[in-house]
Amino acid sequence: MDTKIDGQEAYYVLGRCYETGEHVEKNVSQAIKYYTEAAQLGHADSQYRLGLCYFDKEDYEMALSWWVEAANSQHRPSQYKLGRYYDSIKDYELAVSWYEQAMLQGSIEAKHKLAKFYENGIFVERDIDTAITYYRQCAQEGLIEAIYDFGRCYADNLIEMKPLELCYDQYEDSAALPQFNIEYKAVDTKVFGHTFPRNRLLKLDGLGTQYNLLLQYTNELGLENKHVQEAIQWYNKAADMGYLPAKYELATFYYEAQEYKKAVELFMQAANEKFPEAMLKLAVCYEEGKGVERSYDMALSWYMKASEQDYAKAQYRLGMFYLNTNDYDHGIEFLTMAANNDYTLAQYELGQLYELGDGIEKSYMHAFHWYSIAAMKGDSRSQYKIGAFYINGEGVIQDDADGIEWLEKSAAQGYKPAQCDLGICYFEGYGVVPDYDKALELLMHAQDLKEAKFYLGKLHEEGADNKKAMQWYTKAAKQDHAQAAFNLAKLSKQLGRGLECKKWYKKAASLGYNLAEYELGMIFFEQEKYDEAVRWISYAAIHGIGEAQFKLGECYEEGIGVPIDKSKAISFYIHAGNQGVIGAQYKLGTLYEAGENVEKDLNLALQWYEKAAKQGWAEAQYKIGCFYYMGEGANKEIERAVEWWGYASILGHSQAQYNLAVCLAKGQGTKRDLAEAFKWYNAAAQSGLEQAQYKLAECYELGKGVKQDINLAIRWYAESAGKDNTVSQCKLGKFYKEGRVIEQSYSKAFEFYKRASFKGDADGSYNLGICYDLGQGVKLDYNKAVDCYEIAAQKGHSAAQCELGLCYDIGKGVKQDVEKAIYWYEKSSEQGNKAAQYNLKWARRKV
């Protein structure tokens, strides 16, 4: 069409024809061409339409420029459109400015938008009165959205109304309300998001579409709820005009008033018009059988239809519907859709599924991802989860500080599990400096939780307030907190309350706290009620309590409460040992070492000793050292023996300390170090080990590893001699005989030699013989001297053999017998005794 056209209106009409395809083939480019001609001539409607065309082409700069051009000419639609645009990009200052200009030009749509700004305080100061005035004016003009919003203001109690005070009895008796049925409600009733206390809810039969009346009387005043009446009146007007949100709200009202059939009717109308919230609610009605016959197929159908509207809440409910029917694939699929649509509940639920590995591969990293998104939006449950993940290092690098921060955010919102866990952190000092006051405050906030009650008990027990501790433990135990019952039993035992102790141990055991079975069994052991003891110990052993298995093994080994059964004993010892019970591990080592009740096996003995040794059992460490020293159960490795004796020595094992000192003194398996040897002799001696006391005395006597000190030497010889160390007794006998450092006393020397001899010490017998021979400390008696010499000689004592030979040689204390003399001289000579060798020459000449 090349005809030259004059006039703005003509260009505008041609533009509309090409834009709409009216009378000509639709051609947006041609429309833009003609609109531009008119727009450049100042035609406001063309400028507006031109802006719309460019906006559809996503050329926002051109669109805005033409709308501004028209708006500056007081073109109301352009002003409103500019307001909508800036509203959408959250530039509220410009949005308000353009809405106000459009409103001044008579735009009720702009006034409605401004009402929302005033209601919510967006960019302008919140002004409910102005918002309500605008909503009312727009509603009176017939703007359907405003009619709905004005009704919502009544429903949300934003409009103040003077309540009409009524006497309930007058209303109940009034003939003016014959159409009301009175239903007594035992629970709170919720209408339009407001909870009305447990009173009488008056419901009108046959509610029509024009308006419905809900009267709610409170206990105190008996007030007629005019807000509800007005809300419903305006919702009905908007619904009758086809406004789906209003129809949905009316249906919701019926649903909350338990008028399910009427609710379903309205939900169905809105759902058939593809209103997603109504589709979802209808699905819920079918799933729960409210107002319709229960039908999971219909529920699924409506859930699916609502989800197809990209309605996140519906996707979430559909996902949960599938999960409840164990269809995890579809459930997770729709939960993921909802989560990606920023639905917090879905994000949290996905976090739960990934955390637990429920229907999906367990992944703390994915769980953390979804919890994080929800937590950032302020979801207290997710904040709590994130805090726990940081503290435990699950799905994220462990960070106590971040964990505590998230727990605090959740706790600040009143989430009790977070308050409880944060209180525990302050009590235990996890990630924070311990603070019992903060712990108490947080745990008191969360005291409805049994875990909080339990820790309140621990907190008071820690503060030595057993009375309050027992009160809190009791509360937790009554909520079936197993460890609280266990702790309560322990406290009862400490306080001598035997019956209560048993009662709470049994409670804990019934709740699966298996250690309580063991403790209960041990109480019966103390009371020598062995049958009952073994019964409870057996329960604990079966439930895997290692200490119980060890104890049961002892029972079978010794026949306590059960017949002796060595094989069962070994079996229970092995079970306990494999669970790390040190006593059982050491016991098995001794049994395999000795071949007691099992075939002797030094390799197995060493293995069990090593298990106990690695847990710090000093006796086992000492035993391992002996194995390596002797080459039993392992290759002979004195270096390793010294190493293990070193471990045991540090733990205070006196025999290990003595053995280590011997090796250090001799340079066996380690560098010779007399000072270090003295240190360990001293440690063992202080523990009362008599051979160590003797060696310590020797160190002081000879100045080995320490400055010589004869007085200390005598002191330690005396300590050792008092424990029947015969070498020390002989040493003391010599000191008293010679009168070195201490006053000479033959009688005391005689007594020490006698004690040593009595214990079978050859040197003691020999020196005792000298005392009798010389009459030192005792009456001279050659016969007794010969007896003592012979005892020592028979034990290979060289000097005694020489003296005995001399007695036979000269007939002292015995009948002279040169052959016997030669026999004992020879025995002594073989050991290098010079005197015996000399005497032997002369004795042979007598033959």
Helices and strands as residue ranges (DSSP letters): H 8-20, H 28-40, H 44-56, H 60-71, H 76-88, H 92-104, H 108-120, H 128-140, H 144-155, H 168-173, E 180-184, E 189-191, E 194-196, E 200-204, E 214-216, H 226-240, H 244-256, H 260-272, H 276-288, H 296-308, H 312-324, H 328-340, H 344-356, H 364-376, H 380-392, H 400-412, H 416-428, H 436-445, H 450-462, H 466-478, H 482-494, H 498-510, H 515-526, H 530-542, H 546-558, H 566-578, H 582-594, H 602-614, H 618-630, H 638-650, H 654-666, H 674-686, H 690-702, H 710-721, H 726-738, H 746-758, H 762-774, H 782-794, H 798-810, H 818-829, H 834-845
